[in-house]
Amino acid sequence: MGLGGQPAGACERSGVVVLAGGTGGAKLARGMLDVVGPERLTVIANTGDDLEMYGASVSPDPDLVAFWLADLIDERGWGLAGDTFEVMDALRKLGVDVWFNLGDRDLAWCIERARLQSEGMRPTQALAELCGRVGVRAEVLPMCDEPMRTFVNGVSLQEFMIRHRAEGPVTEVRFAAERPAAATPEVAAALDRAQAVIVGPSNPVISIWPILTAIGEQLAQVRAPVICVSPIVAGKIVKGPTAACLEAYGQPLSAAGVLGFYESVAPGLLDGMLCDEPAQGRLPCAMADMLMDGPAGRARLAERALALAETVGAGG
């Protein structure tokens, strides 16, 4: 029986870890949930987008994953289904510059996170508490507990994406932290028990690179095959500034460009790549339909990623 069908506890390393940021990673995580079940799934989410706003602790990527796994995601692809925005409207009437929108229930979630953390919980613990309250049984982990923020062209990532509409060329991406980020005990344990690590179809530069920066040392030591799922679908990006980000680092918008970027920032990390176009390089590559259209499409891509991991692992 393959990776996707192996019962939990069938071997010492039976977990599946997905590295996720943005919609692509969250959607693949939801597909992986259907394939391997919650007991075996851990999602390590990018926290470079995090910010303090409206008296709340906002963590967009981990929350996006949580809402997808809880089947609470809104049809627009972010936030909670059926949420209202009365608080944002009230703030605007009070003269507040509301450039970052949070729905009312989403805001409540982030306020509760801030409260839990103020009472001594680590971000990892606070997220686990919140996930438990909405029925998420899979493990969703921030990449680290230390604040590590991503800046693009000199402004925070959220400002770049929302205020600046991600327009124009990307000239600089950098990460800022008051103290070095490190893998949490939960992240280290998930990687140690992993039978496969799947790099989600997220923006390699602004969604996955922060994770590699925070926990790269632990990822480099992982025993499981590490498989990259390309974010490029039929030569295009479904959403976001991936093309501009790759161009900033001298890489084309192609599977080869994605692979080239990862090789430049984390040499030797990847063991295989899933894509819908040929990608020349040292890695084994498997072809797949990359469009995650509905539950069947998400599960199909998850299964293909696990099949490649099994093939690569057997060859090692």
C-alpha positions as CSV (number, residue, x, y, z in Angstrom):
1,M,0.0,0.0,0.0
2,G,1.4,3.4,-1.0
3,L,2.1,6.5,1.1
4,G,-1.5,7.8,0.6
5,G,-3.1,4.7,1.9
6,Q,-0.8,3.6,4.7
7,P,-2.6,3.4,8.0
8,A,-1.4,5.8,10.8
9,G,1.2,4.1,12.9
10,A,2.1,1.5,10.3
11,C,5.7,2.5,10.6
12,E,7.9,4.8,12.7
13,R,7.7,7.6,10.0
14,S,4.2,7.7,8.7
15,G,3.5,11.5,8.7
16,V,3.1,13.8,5.7
17,V,4.3,17.4,6.0
18,V,3.1,20.1,3.7
19,L,4.9,23.4,3.6
20,A,2.3,26.0,2.7
21,G,1.8,29.7,2.1
22,G,-1.0,31.4,0.3
23,T,-4.0,29.8,-1.5
24,G,-2.1,27.1,-3.5
25,G,-0.5,25.6,-0.4
26,A,-3.7,25.7,1.6
27,K,-5.7,24.0,-1.2
28,L,-3.1,21.3,-1.5
29,A,-3.2,20.8,2.2
30,R,-7.0,20.3,2.0
31,G,-6.5,17.7,-0.7
32,M,-3.9,16.0,1.3
33,L,-6.3,15.8,4.2
34,D,-8.7,13.8,2.1
35,V,-5.9,11.4,1.0
36,V,-4.0,10.7,4.2
37,G,-6.4,11.7,7.0
38,P,-5.9,14.2,9.8
39,E,-3.8,11.9,12.0
40,R,-1.0,11.8,9.5
41,L,-1.1,15.4,8.2
42,T,1.0,18.3,9.5
43,V,1.0,21.7,7.7
44,I,3.9,24.1,8.4
45,A,2.7,27.5,7.4
46,N,4.5,30.7,6.5
47,T,4.3,33.5,9.1
48,G,6.3,36.1,7.3
49,D,2.9,37.8,6.4
50,D,1.9,38.2,10.1
51,L,1.0,41.6,11.5
52,E,-0.5,43.3,14.5
53,M,-3.7,45.1,13.4
54,Y,-6.9,46.4,15.1
55,G,-5.6,45.2,18.5
56,A,-5.4,41.6,17.1
57,S,-2.7,39.2,16.2
58,V,-3.2,38.5,12.5
59,S,-1.5,35.4,10.9
60,P,-2.9,35.1,7.4
61,D,-1.3,31.9,6.0
62,P,-1.8,29.7,9.1
63,D,-5.3,30.9,9.4
64,L,-5.9,30.3,5.7
65,V,-4.8,26.7,6.1
66,A,-7.0,26.3,9.2
67,F,-10.1,27.6,7.5
68,W,-9.5,25.4,4.5
69,L,-9.0,22.3,6.7
70,A,-12.2,23.2,8.7
71,D,-14.2,23.6,5.5
72,L,-14.9,27.2,6.6
73,I,-13.2,29.0,3.8
74,D,-15.1,31.7,1.9
75,E,-15.6,31.2,-1.8
76,R,-13.4,34.2,-2.6
77,G,-10.5,32.0,-1.3
78,W,-9.7,33.8,2.0
79,G,-11.5,34.5,5.2
80,L,-14.5,32.8,6.7
81,A,-17.6,31.8,4.7
82,G,-20.5,34.2,5.1
83,D,-18.5,36.6,7.2
84,T,-19.6,40.2,7.6
85,F,-17.5,43.4,7.7
86,E,-19.4,45.6,10.1
87,V,-16.3,46.4,12.3
88,M,-14.3,47.4,9.2
89,D,-17.2,49.7,8.1
90,A,-17.5,51.2,11.5
91,L,-13.8,51.9,11.6
92,R,-14.0,53.7,8.3
93,K,-16.8,55.8,9.6
94,L,-14.5,56.8,12.5
95,G,-11.9,57.9,10.1
96,V,-9.6,54.9,10.3
97,D,-7.5,54.1,7.2
98,V,-8.8,50.5,6.7
99,W,-6.4,49.1,4.1
100,F,-6.4,45.6,5.5
101,N,-9.8,44.0,5.6
102,L,-10.8,41.4,8.2
103,G,-14.3,40.0,8.5
104,D,-16.0,40.2,11.9
105,R,-15.6,36.5,12.8
106,D,-12.0,36.5,11.4
107,L,-11.2,39.5,13.6
108,A,-12.7,37.7,16.6
109,W,-10.4,34.7,15.8
110,C,-7.3,37.0,15.7
111,I,-8.4,38.9,18.9
112,E,-8.7,35.6,20.7
113,R,-5.2,34.6,19.4
114,A,-3.8,37.8,20.9
115,R,-5.5,37.1,24.2
116,L,-4.1,33.6,24.4
117,Q,-0.6,34.8,23.6
118,S,-0.9,37.6,26.2
119,E,-1.6,34.9,28.8
120,G,1.6,33.1,27.9
121,M,0.8,30.7,25.1
122,R,3.4,30.5,22.3
123,P,2.0,31.2,18.8
124,T,2.1,27.5,18.1
125,Q,0.0,26.7,21.1
126,A,-2.5,29.5,20.5
127,L,-3.0,28.3,16.9
128,A,-3.5,24.7,18.1
129,E,-6.1,25.9,20.6
130,L,-8.0,27.9,17.9
131,C,-7.9,25.0,15.4
132,G,-9.3,22.6,18.0
133,R,-12.2,24.9,18.6
134,V,-13.3,24.7,15.0
135,G,-12.7,21.0,14.6
136,V,-9.4,20.9,12.8
137,R,-7.8,17.6,13.7
138,A,-4.7,17.8,11.5
139,E,-1.7,19.6,12.9
140,V,-1.3,23.2,11.7
141,L,2.0,24.8,12.8
142,P,3.5,28.2,12.4
143,M,6.9,27.9,10.8
144,C,8.4,29.4,14.1
145,D,7.3,31.2,17.2
146,E,9.6,34.1,16.8
147,P,8.3,37.1,14.7
148,M,10.0,37.1,11.3
149,R,8.6,39.5,8.8
150,T,8.9,39.6,5.0
151,F,9.5,42.9,3.3
152,V,9.2,43.5,-0.5
153,N,10.6,46.6,-2.0
154,G,11.1,48.1,1.4
155,V,7.5,47.6,2.7
156,S,5.8,44.8,4.6
157,L,4.5,42.0,2.5
158,Q,0.8,42.9,3.2
159,E,1.4,46.5,2.3
160,F,3.1,45.4,-1.0
161,M,0.2,43.0,-1.8
162,I,-2.7,45.3,-0.7
163,R,-1.7,48.9,-0.6
164,H,0.6,48.6,-3.7
165,R,-1.5,45.8,-5.3
166,A,1.7,43.9,-6.0
167,E,2.3,46.1,-9.0
168,G,5.6,46.8,-10.7
169,P,8.8,44.9,-10.5
170,V,10.1,43.2,-7.4
171,T,13.5,44.7,-6.6
172,E,14.1,43.3,-3.1
173,V,12.8,40.7,-0.7
174,R,14.2,40.5,2.8
175,F,13.3,39.1,6.1
176,A,13.6,40.9,9.4
177,A,13.6,39.4,12.9
178,E,14.5,40.8,16.4
179,R,16.1,37.4,17.2
180,P,17.0,34.4,15.0
181,A,14.0,32.2,14.1
182,A,14.2,28.5,14.9
183,A,12.2,25.4,14.5
184,T,9.8,24.8,17.4
185,P,9.7,21.4,19.1
186,E,6.5,20.7,17.2
187,V,8.0,21.4,13.8
188,A,11.1,19.3,14.6
189,A,9.0,16.4,15.7
190,A,6.8,16.6,12.6
191,L,9.8,16.6,10.3
192,D,11.4,13.7,12.3
193,R,8.3,11.5,11.8
194,A,7.7,12.5,8.2
195,Q,7.5,9.9,5.5
196,A,7.2,12.7,2.9
197,V,7.7,16.4,2.9
198,I,5.7,18.3,0.2
199,V,6.6,21.8,-0.7
200,G,3.2,23.3,-1.7
201,P,2.4,25.1,-5.0
202,S,3.0,28.5,-3.3
203,N,5.0,31.5,-4.4
204,P,8.6,30.2,-3.9
205,V,10.0,33.6,-3.0
206,I,7.5,35.2,-0.6
207,S,5.6,32.1,0.7
208,I,8.1,29.3,0.9
209,W,11.5,31.0,1.2
210,P,10.6,32.4,4.7
211,I,9.9,28.9,5.8
212,L,13.2,27.7,4.5
213,T,14.9,30.6,6.2
214,A,13.3,29.8,9.6
215,I,13.7,26.0,9.6
216,G,16.2,25.3,6.8
217,E,18.6,23.5,9.2
218,Q,16.0,21.0,10.2
219,L,14.7,20.5,6.7
220,A,18.2,19.8,5.5
221,Q,18.4,16.9,7.9
222,V,15.1,15.4,7.2
223,R,15.2,11.7,6.2
224,A,12.0,11.8,4.1
225,P,12.0,12.7,0.4
226,V,11.2,16.4,-0.2
227,I,9.0,17.0,-3.2
228,C,8.2,20.4,-4.7
229,V,4.8,20.9,-6.3
230,S,5.1,23.6,-9.0
231,P,2.8,26.7,-8.6
232,I,2.7,27.1,-12.4
233,V,-0.4,26.0,-14.2
234,A,-0.2,25.7,-18.0
235,G,2.6,28.3,-18.1
236,K,0.7,30.8,-15.9
237,I,0.2,31.7,-12.3
238,V,-3.4,31.4,-11.0
239,K,-2.9,34.2,-8.5
240,G,-0.2,36.4,-7.1
241,P,3.1,38.0,-8.1
242,T,5.1,34.8,-8.6
243,A,6.3,35.9,-12.0
244,A,7.7,39.2,-10.7
245,C,9.3,37.4,-7.7
246,L,11.0,34.8,-9.9
247,E,12.2,37.5,-12.3
248,A,13.8,39.4,-9.5
249,Y,16.1,36.4,-8.9
250,G,16.9,35.8,-12.5
251,Q,14.5,32.9,-13.0
252,P,11.9,32.4,-15.8
253,L,8.2,31.7,-15.1
254,S,8.5,28.0,-15.6
255,A,9.0,24.8,-13.6
256,A,12.7,25.1,-14.4
257,G,12.6,28.6,-12.9
258,V,11.0,27.4,-9.7
259,L,13.5,24.7,-9.4
260,G,16.4,27.1,-10.1
261,F,15.2,29.4,-7.4
262,Y,15.0,26.7,-4.8
263,E,18.4,25.4,-5.8
264,S,19.8,28.9,-5.3
265,V,18.5,29.4,-1.8
266,A,18.4,25.7,-0.5
267,P,20.9,23.7,-2.6
268,G,20.2,20.0,-2.5
269,L,17.0,20.2,-0.4
270,L,14.6,18.9,-3.1
271,D,14.4,15.3,-4.1
272,G,11.8,15.6,-6.8
273,M,9.4,17.9,-8.6
274,L,5.8,17.6,-9.7
275,C,4.9,19.9,-12.7
276,D,3.0,20.0,-16.0
277,E,6.0,20.8,-18.2
278,P,9.5,19.4,-18.6
279,A,11.9,20.8,-16.1
280,Q,15.5,20.1,-16.9
281,G,17.8,19.5,-13.9
282,R,19.2,16.9,-11.6
283,L,15.8,16.0,-10.0
284,P,13.3,13.3,-10.9
285,C,10.2,15.1,-12.3
286,A,6.7,13.7,-12.7
287,M,4.0,15.3,-14.9
288,A,0.6,16.1,-13.6
289,D,-2.5,18.2,-14.1
290,M,-1.7,21.1,-11.7
291,L,-5.1,22.7,-11.6
292,M,-6.8,22.0,-8.3
293,D,-10.3,22.2,-9.5
294,G,-12.6,21.2,-6.6
295,P,-12.1,18.4,-4.1
296,A,-11.2,15.8,-6.8
297,G,-8.6,18.0,-8.3
298,R,-7.0,18.7,-4.9
299,A,-6.9,15.1,-3.9
300,R,-5.6,14.0,-7.3
301,L,-2.6,16.4,-7.0
302,A,-2.0,15.3,-3.5
303,E,-1.9,11.7,-4.6
304,R,0.5,12.4,-7.4
305,A,2.8,14.2,-5.0
306,L,2.8,11.3,-2.6
307,A,3.4,8.8,-5.5
308,L,6.4,10.8,-6.6
309,A,7.7,10.8,-3.0
310,E,7.3,7.0,-2.8
311,T,9.1,6.5,-6.1
312,V,12.0,8.8,-5.0
313,G,12.1,7.2,-1.6
314,A,12.3,3.7,-3.0
315,G,15.1,4.8,-5.4
316,G,17.1,6.2,-2.5
